[in-house]
Amino acid sequence: MDHTDEYEQGERVRAWLRENGSSLVGGVALGLACLLGWNWWQDRGEQAKYLAATEFHAFSKALEAGEENKAKAHLSVLQTEFPTLPYATLAALRQADALQKQGKFDEAVAALDAAPADGIDPTLRALCQLRAARLLLESGKADAALARLDAAVEDAYPALAAELRGDAELARGNRDAARDAYNRALVALDVAAQLRGIVELKLTEAGGAPTAGPEA
């Protein structure tokens, strides 16, 4: 009887395998494919980071050497092939600084606007907007500078955005608005911040008194 039971059990197992073997093998194959695919994707992501870092290094060297065409070529690769990695935006910031030093404010703003907008750290994108606002103000475009200081920029960099808003309002002759902005900047700044003394001087020049302290 025991032998018969073992035989019957064996037959049942073989029958089950004949009926379900293909789906079992398929499930295992699918699981292996998912695992291998994930490993490939991880490797691909690391490779992309390495290639982007290499392009950024080459871009920086070309920019420092004054090789504008080479720098633009590397920047184009960063922006088209690696738009979601931070290197493309960092390169745009560096290019904008170089153009500003040459007195090319409009081109510097255009370089910042060309930085990728989707898929990157929001604070990095906000930094581009803040930098563009500063460039616009320095080129005498106070209204355009104010238009750049939206909620996203103020949320990411409250002190810097408020200070810049004060500068822009003062340039427009709006001393009350400038004082209000400088006070907001002081509230956002730590009491030991190096920028605090500068903002206090600006507030005084706008006709105010630096009485606001940082929030507890």
Residue pairs with C-beta under 8 A, 6 or more apart in sequence:
17 24
48 82
48 85
49 85
51 81
51 82
52 78
52 81
52 82
52 85
52 87
52 88
53 87
55 74
55 77
55 78
55 82
55 87
56 74
56 78
56 87
56 90
56 91
58 70
58 74
59 71
59 74
59 75
59 78
59 91
59 94
60 91
60 94
62 68
62 70
62 71
62 74
63 71
63 94
63 95
63 98
71 95
74 91
75 88
75 91
75 92
75 95
78 85
78 87
78 88
78 91
79 88
79 91
79 92
79 114
79 115
79 116
82 88
83 116
83 118
83 119
83 120
84 116
84 118
84 119
84 120
85 120
86 120
86 121
86 124
88 115
88 116
88 120
89 115
89 116
89 120
89 124
89 125
89 128
90 124
92 111
92 112
92 114
92 115
92 128
93 112
93 115
93 127
93 128
93 131
95 108
95 111
96 108
96 109
96 111
96 112
96 131
96 132
96 135
97 108
99 105
99 107
99 108
99 111
100 108
100 135
100 138
105 135
105 136
105 138
105 139
106 139
108 135
109 132
109 135
109 136
112 128
112 129
112 131
112 132
112 135
113 128
113 132
115 125
115 128
117 125
122 152
122 156
123 156
123 157
125 152
126 152
126 153
126 155
126 156
126 157
127 156
127 157
129 148
129 149
129 150
129 152
129 153
130 148
130 149
130 153
130 156
130 157
130 160
130 161
130 164
132 148
133 145
133 146
133 148
133 149
133 153
133 164
133 168
134 145
134 164
136 142
136 144
136 145
136 148
137 145
137 164
137 167
137 168
137 171
142 168
142 169
142 171
142 172
143 168
143 172
145 164
145 168
146 165
146 168
146 169
149 161
149 164
149 165
149 168
153 161
154 161
154 162
158 184
158 185
158 188
159 185
159 188
159 189
159 193
159 195
159 199
160 185
160 195
162 181
162 182
162 184
162 185
162 188
163 181
163 182
163 185
163 195
163 198
163 199
163 202
165 177
165 181
166 177
166 178
166 179
166 180
166 181
166 182
166 185
166 199
166 202
166 203
166 206
167 178
167 202
169 175
169 177
169 178
169 181
170 178
170 202
170 205
170 206
175 206
175 207
178 202
178 206
179 203
179 206
179 207
179 208
182 199
182 202
182 203
182 206
182 208
183 203
183 208
183 212
185 199
186 196
186 199
186 200
186 203
186 210
186 212
186 213
186 214
187 212
187 213
187 214
187 215
188 214
188 215
189 195
189 196
189 199
189 214
190 196
190 214
191 213
191 214
199 210
200 210
203 209
203 210
204 210
